């Protein structure tokens, strides 16, 4: 199966996925992208239990990981969108659907900004 930026295959109860370069951006001159393979062994009945195809499952996992890392502040919105295989606008829409705050504001920072005028 094809996933944005790479591929995944399903067989014998194993799901393999690969993705590499920026999903929407071609490499810049002099830049090289390394592809990383991910291999998961999952029970074969998982997809029927979740009512998901392997393609849908991979996309949902990518989005869940992107949201998780974004919420923890480990990746930017742009990088999270890339991980999820979405453009930034679609990633922001996915955050809204999941009830995730798009902008996190530290109360102390907000207070300082308000005091500055």
Secondary structure, 3 states (H helix, E strand, C coil): CEECCEEEEEECCEEEEEECCCCCCCCCCCCCCCCEEEEEECCCCHHHHHCCCHHHHHHHHHHHHHHHHHHCCCCCHHHHHHHHCCCHHHHHHHHHHCCCCCCCCCHHHHHHHHHHC
